[in-house]
Structure formats: C-alpha cells, structure tokens
Amino acid sequence: MAVGRDGTSAAVRIEGLWKRFGEQVAVAGIDLEIPSGRFIGLVGPNGAGKTTTLSMVTGLLRPDSGRVEIAGHDVWRDPAAVKSRIGVLPEGLRLFERLSGRELLTYTGQLRGLPGEQVDRRATQLLDVLGLAGAQHKLVVDYSTGMRKKIGLAAALLHNPEVLFLDEPFEGVDPVSAQSIRKVLQQYTASGATVVFSSHVMELVESLCSWVAVLAGGRIRAQGTLEEVRGEAATLQDAFLELVGAQGQAAGENLDWLGGGVR
C-alpha cells in the first residue's frame, strides 16, 4: 500500500493526469491522493470530468499523460496486479444479458480464478443481502435498473477487492434498492476497504462519505475530509456551489413570463 503525504496509507495516487478529446480538455492535470479505508466521494457538476477520471484510474481509458497507482501498483505498467485488487461498477454498465443473475456471478468468479465452492458461497450471500435471491434465475435482460445496479455491484464485489470504484451507483435506483446498496457499501468500508464513488448529489455524498474531492472543469477544486471541504459553509451543497462558482447565478431571473397561466 502506498503512503500519502500526511503519513497515512493511500489507496489511490494520481499524478498529473490529462485527457483531451480533440480540442476539448476533459481532465486537466489532476493530482490526487485518496486515503485507504474510507468512503470517498468524487463530486462535480455534469461534464466536470468525473467519469473520464474514473475511467482512466481504473484502466478503462488511457490518459494522454500522467500516472495512477492503486495499492502501490501502476495501473498501466502492472494492469494484472491492479485489476485483481479493484472492483468497478461503471456508468452505463454493460452486462451479459442472456445469463441469469447467478450465472453472471458464476461466470465472473471463473474469470477471476476463484474456486467454485467459494464462488457459490459468495454469490449466494451477495444475492441474499442485495435482495436478488428471488430473481437469481431470471435473465439479466429482464432486470430493472435497480436490479442491474445491484447485480453489477455483486459482480464487482465477488473477489473482495481492496478498492471499489462506482460511477453514479444510485442513479435511477429506487429507494429500496438504494438502501440495500448503502448497507453493503457501509459494511464493506467498515472492514477496511475503500469505496470511491462519483456523484453530483451533495446530500447523498454528505450522508455517506468521510472524504471528498470536488472536480470542476477537469480540475480538482478541493480535497480532504468532509469537514475540511465543507469549511464554514452550512452544508456540502453550499461549499460545492461556492467552489465551482455557481453560487451567484440567479436561476430564473430572466424567466418572468414563466408560470401564473400568462401567455
């Protein structure tokens, strides 16, 4: 495990990360050290570069320049060692839809090289805890959005990774499914593992995370514990709006025609 500047262990270390798409700079030289054993929030407005950053950090997208280490291993120089230590639930997750939920977990376990008995035991436990036991023999193509998120999370957790990366894991998920996901993630971090998840919902981040990084315009605007990033602001939402320069925008001041039935 790498060690951060403050002497604590760093689950993820990012140095000078850049990514351009044509003339568009999506990520502009990010430096970030994510502490281990925490629930980490990567927050920012839409288009801030969250998904691009997570894609590069997890080896799904090659950066133009920069370096990423996870658990002390370079993502691009030692990809096998990194992939064995991480779980990923990307946005717009593609699953093998013609497999049942249990078959998907069995297949994932085989790809990870886990013993068959261990896969069966872990799959049974994950399906039960996530409320999917009754749908385990149903094809994934027939799963709802919430069920897809939960089976994707189960697949990402099956090999017990050190660091779990989640891109908007609660997007489009009903309250019951969201609560199941929260409980599993809180138990996971309580064991000493690290969760890094992206979101633009500040209330959700504030209720779950102990450490936050604010991303806007492809740059890190603030990072640290929830209390450090929130500062003197009443809520993380207030601090976030100030950090990204949105606090002074007066929504609707030019829409005096809207409402009241006036045409």
N, C-alpha and C positions, 0 to 999 in steps of 0.2 A: 504494500500500500504506500502510495506517495505521501509526502509530508508537506503541508501547506506552510505559508509564510509565518503563520501565527503559532506553528509548532504542532497543530492538530493534523490528523490524517486527512488527506484529500482524496475523495473518491474519484473526482474528475479534475483534470488540469487542462485548460485551454489556453494556448499562447498564439497570439497574432493571427486569428482565424479570419480569412477573407473569402468572399464568394461573390462573383459578378455573373449576371445573365445578360450578355450583350453590354449595353450601356448602363444597365440598372445594377447598382451596388446593393445586394441583399444583406450581406454581412460585412461590416467594415472594421476589421482588426480587433476582434473580441479577445480580451484576456480575462479569464475567469477561473477561480479555484473553488470547487464545490466540496464542502466538508462531508465526510462519511457519517453514516448512521443518522441521517436527518431526512425530514420530509421537505424537499426543495421545490420552490415554485419559480418557474421561469415565466415572467409575466410581461405582457406588452399588448398594444393595440393590434388590430388586424393589419397585416403587412409589415410588422415590426422585424421579422426575420426569425421568429421562434421555430417554425417548422424547418426552415433551412438550416438553422444552427443544430437542432437535434438530429437532423438527417446526416450532417457532417460528423457530429460527435459519435454517432452510432455506426458509422461506416457505410451508410446507405448512399452518400453523396460525397464525391471527392472535392475537397476545398481547393481554391486557387493557390492558397498559401496558408501556412500556419501548422500548428501541431496540437494533437489531442492525446492525452494519456488517460487511461481508465485503469484503476487499481495498479498503477505503475507500469502499464504496458501501452506502447504506442499503437494507436488504432490502425494506422496504415502500414507500419512495419511488422507488426505482430498481430494480424487480424484474428487468427485462430484462438490465441490466448484471450483476446478481448471478447470475442463472441461467446466464449464459454462462460464468461463472467457477467454478461449482461442479458437482460430481457428487454424487449422492445414491443410497445403497442403503438404503432404509427397512426397518424390521421389517415382516414380513408383506407383502413385495413382491408387487404385482400386475403380471403380465406379459401381453403379447398372446399367449395360449397357442396360438392356431391359426396362428402363424408358426413357421417353423423358427428355430434359433439364429442362423443367418446372416441370414435375412430380418429378424429383430428388430434386429440391429445395423445393417443397411442402412437400415431404417425410422428408427431412432434417429438415424443420421447425416444423413438427409434432413431430419428435424425440426430438427436443429442447423444446417442450412445448409452442411454440409461438401461439398466437391467429391466426385463419385462415385468417382474413382480413389483419392482419399485414404481414403474410407470403406472401399473394398475392401481396400486395403493394410493399414490399421489393424485391420480386422475379422479378416483372415487371421492377422495377428500375434497378436492377443489370443486368438483361438480356439486357436491352436497353443500359446501359453505357458500357457494355463489348462487344457489337456488336453481341449478340446472339439472339436478338429478332426474327430474321427471321428463326432461327433454333430451336426455343424453343419447337416445337412439333416433332422434329426429334429425333430418338432414339440415346442415347449416344454412342452406339456401332458403329454408323456411323459418329461420330465426328472425326475431325482431331486432331493431337496432340495439336495444339494451342487452339482449341475449348475445348478439355478436360481440359487443364490447366485453361482456363477461367471459365468453369462451376464448376470445383473444387474450384477455388478461390471464386466464388459466394456462394457456399455452406459453405465455411469456414467463410465468412463474414456475412452470413444471420442473425445471432443472435447478431451482433455488439459486437464482443469480445474486451476485453481490450488489449490483446496481440495476435498477429498473427504470426505464425511460418511457414516459407516457405522453403522447401528444393529444391534448384535449380529450382526456379519457371520459369526461362526464358530458360531452357534447351530445345532445339528442337522447340522453338516457333518462328514463322515468325515475321518480323519487325512490321507489323500492329498490330498483337495480343500483341506483347511485349509493344508497345506504349499504348495500351488500359489498360494493366495491370499496367504499370507505373503510369498512371494518377490516377487510382483508389487508388493505394497504397499511392501516394503522398497526395491525398485528405484525406485519412484515417489517416495518421500520422499528418496532419495539424490540425486535430480535437483533438489531444492529445493522440491518441492511439499509440501503439508500434508495429513495424514490425521487426522481426528477420528473416533474410534470409541467407542461405548458398550459397556460390558460389566460383568458382576458377577463375572467370573472373574479374581481378582487375579493368579494365576500367569501367565495369558496376557498381561495388561497389563504385568506386570513384565518379561516376556521381550521385549516389542515396543516399549514406549513410553519416551520420554525426558522426557515432561512429562505431568502428571496433574492432574485436578481431581476432588475427591471430593464427590459430591452425596448428600444425605440429607434427607428431609423437605422437599424442594423448595428447599433452601438449599445454598450452597457451603460445605463444612466445611473444605476445604484446597485449595490450588492451588500449583503450582510444579514444579520438576524432580522427577524420581523420587526423587532423593536427599533433597531438601528435604521432600517429603511423607512419605517413609519415616522420616526423622529417626533416632532412636536404636533404632527397632524392628528386629528381625532381618529381617523380610520386610514387603512391602507389605500382605499379608493382616493381619499383626498391627497395623500402623498403622491400617489401614482399620477393623478391629473396634473399636479404641480411639476413633477419630474419630466413628463412628456410634453409639457407646455400647452395643455388643453384647458387649464382652469379658467382662463379669461375668455373662452369662447362662449358667447351668449346664444344658446340654441333658440332658434325660432324668432329672433328679434325682427327678422325681415319677413315673417310669415303672418302679418297682421290680418290677412284675408282668411286665415285658416280657422275653421270652427264657427259655431254660432248659427249655422244654416245660411250664412250670407253667400250669395253668388255674385 
